[in-house]
Amino acid sequence: MAMTLRIPAEDSAALARIAKLENRSQHEVVLAALRQYVESMSRKVLIHEVMRRELPRYAEALERLGE
């Protein structure tokens, strides 16, 4: 899928510097950052889902531990 990304000039300059430093295209740097973000968020969503499903099961024990 093609996409247009509009970023502020300051961020664009920082992206250009990083890409040049890493000898990669700005496109590659943005894709790597996006993949890292998606992976991180996927873990958080998974953890949240497990907690939502499992915490009620252990609510009484956790309440006792908190006393």
N, C-alpha and C positions, 0 to 999 in steps of 0.2 A: 504494500500500500504506500502510495506517495503521500507526503505530508509537508506542509509549509510550517516552519517553526519561526516565530518572531520573538526575538529576545532583545533585551536592552543592550545598547552599545557597550556598556561596561562589561556585561557578561559575554558578549561576542568577542571582545578583545581578550578577555581571560581565556576563553575557549581556544582562540587562535594561538595564544601563547602556549597553552598546554599541548595542543596538537603539534605545534612546531617542536617543542621540547621532547615529546615522545615520538617524534617522526611518524606521526599518524595523521590521517585526515580528520577534520573536525567532525565529519559524519561518523567515523569510527569511534571517536571519543564520546560523542553523544550517545551512540548505540550502546557502548560499554556501560556508560552511566545509567542509561535506562534499564538495561538488563540487571544491573546490580540493584537498582531500586525495586524492580519488579520481584526479584528473588527475595529481597529483604521483606517486602510487604507480603509476599506469599507465605513466608514463614510466620509472620505476625498474624495473618488471617487464620492459618492452620492452628496456631497456638490458641488464639481466641476461641476458635470453634471447639477445640478439645476441652478447654476450660469451661465453656458454656455447657457442654454436654456432660462433663465429668464432675464438676464442682457440686452440683446438687446431690450427687451420689455420696459424697463425703462431707456434706454440710455439717452433720451432727458431730462427726469426729473433729472437724476443724474448729467448730464452736467450742468443744471441750478443751482442745489444745490451747485455745485463746483465753481460757479462764485462769 
